[in-house]
Amino acid sequence: MKQFLLMSLLTISVFASSINFEKDLTSAKQKAVAENKKLMIMYSTPTCPECNYMKKKVLKNEQIVSYVNENFVSIILDIKEDEKILPYKFIGIPTFYFVNASNMELIGKKIGGTREEQFLEIVKNIK
């Protein structure tokens, strides 16, 4: 019984420390409007080293996860798989777009990878 409880707690703590990414842009937008949150859209591709660093390291940081989940609805769009629905042009990846969900107005952008402290500062400065 003790082992089961310990495994359950470990499993919960692992899942609690990740950003809740939506599956598609339409549902992400609807959810953001309903919850009065902004959208965080990450443009990425599986072969991008900086994108993978951001996903595996920076976007797993507990402070970032907590802040982003509380203030944003998030989605990752693959620039190759989702190219027909990409709402903004880009010059490099990863690119993060911060958007007012009700009118899709761009309110912030971050091009390229960064470290945890800098990314947390960026998201906290999105108004």
N, C-alpha and C positions, 0 to 999 in steps of 0.2 A: 504494500500500500504506500509506504514511504517513497519507494522508487517511482511509483506511478505519479505521485504528487510532484516529486522533483522533476520528472520528465515533462509533466504538464506545465510547470512554471517555466522551465527552460524553453519550451516550445512557444509559450505566450511571449516571453521576453524577446525571442528571435523575431517573431512576427510583428511585435509592437514597434520594432525599430526599423520600419521601412515606410517609405512614402506610399500612400494609397493612389496608385496610378489607374486612371480610368481606361477603358478599352477603346473608346472611339471619341472623336472630337464632338460630335453632336450630344452625346450623353454627358460628356465633361462640361460642355457649355450649359446645358440644362441644369445640371447639378450645381454648378457655380452660381447661376442666377437664383436658383431656389434657396441656396444656403447663404446668399449674399457674400460670396467669396470671389476672389480674382482667379484667373486661370494662369497656370504655369505650364507652358508648352516647351518641351525639349525636343529639338531636332537632333537626330542621331542616326547611326547605322551600326550594325554589329561589328564591323571591321575597324571601327575608329578607336584607336588606343585611348585618346583623351575622353571620349564618350564613355568607354568602359571604366576608366578610372573614376569618372564622376558617378556612374551608377553603382560601382562596387565599394567606393570609399567615401566620397563626399556626401552622396545622397543617402548614406547609411548612418551618418553622424546623428546621434540622438537629439541634439539641439536643433539641427536642421530638419530632421524628420518631424519633430514636435511642432516647430514653427510653421513649416510648409503645410502639414496636415491641418493645422488649426486655421490658416489664413488663405489657402489656395486649394483649388481642385487641379490636379496635375495629370498630364498625359505625355507620353513619349511618342513622337511620330518618326518613323523610319523614312529618311529622305528618298529612298528607292522604292519601298513598298507603298508608301502613302503619298507619293509625289502629286497625285491628282487632287488631293485635298489639302495640301499645305497652304495655310492661309497667308503666310508671309514669305518673302524672298529671303535668301540667306547667302552669305559669302564664305561660310566655314562652319564646321561642326566640332564640338557641340555648340548649338546656339539655344539659349533660353529666351523665350518671349514671355513677358508678363502682360496680361491682357485684362481689360475690363470686360467681363463676360457678357454683360447686357447689350453692348454695342460693338464688341470685338475691337475696341480702341486699344492700340498698343501703348502701354504705360511704362514699359521698361524692357531692356534687352541686355543680354550678356553673351558675348561671343567667346568661345574657347573654354577650356577647362580652367579650374582654379582650386585653391585649397579650401578646407573647411571654413576657416575663420573669415576669409574674404567672401565666400558664397553666402554665409550666414548674414554678413553685413549687407550684401546686395539685396537679399530677399527682405530683410528688415527695412530697407530704405524704399521699397516699392510702396507707393501711396495710391 
